[in-house]
Amino acid sequence: MGRSFISAMLQPIASRTGRERLLVLSVMGLFCGMAGCSTPQYREPDLDQKPDPIVVREGDVLRVTFPGTPNLNATQQVRRDGKITLSLVGDVAAAGKTRPELEKDLKELYASQLVTKDVTVTIESSTYEIYVTGAVLRPGKVITNRQLTALEAIMEAGGPDYTKANLKAVQVIRNNKDHVDHYKLDLKRVLKGADVEPFKLKPSDIIYVPERFSWF
């Protein structure tokens, strides 16, 4: 391929004629196809899905209550290694478990020491992270102690950059155990007052606000 063609490809698109733009875009599309480029398969937001069971995470503050043996009661924050320390049994793995799972583990650990085999775990406070990037004023990590919607998370990141943000195609990337889900949201309708069910986020979701496409 000659240098003149490469130079032509590198010329800014805005300076081309209509036919030249079409030719360049066609060639770029061909190259992308040859290179194996792929577009994420977007899922429709399942707004009626049942909420996931609450899972204990690093940084959560847990209150562990022993109704029959109150002297064992304790309030502990889950450490970075995912554990808490309780009297008589020492370190206990907590992160990644639901409350019923942790309660079951504690009943087994304290089985020989409890008057009544009853243990209650309460999450006193919990925080988790959401990541917002793209055309927002303060991209980065958002830490929250309550469930946020996609629009609320964007506002926590300073709000969209209205000069270039494309709020009709906001993307949410969600990592599940064995796959990654992609969602596309039209938040412009929400801002215009449309009656739209809010998209609720989960811990570690990534929100990307794309820029509007422009020739210039």
Secondary structure by P-SEA (a helix, b strand, c coil): ccaaaaaaaacccccccaaaaaaaaaaaaaaaaaaccccccccccccccccccccccccbbbbbbbccccccccccccccccccccccccccccccccaaaaaaaaaaaacccccccbbbbbbccccbbbbbbccccccccccccccccaaaaaaaacccccccccccbbbbbbbcccbbbbbbbccccccccccccbbbbccbbbbbbbcccccc
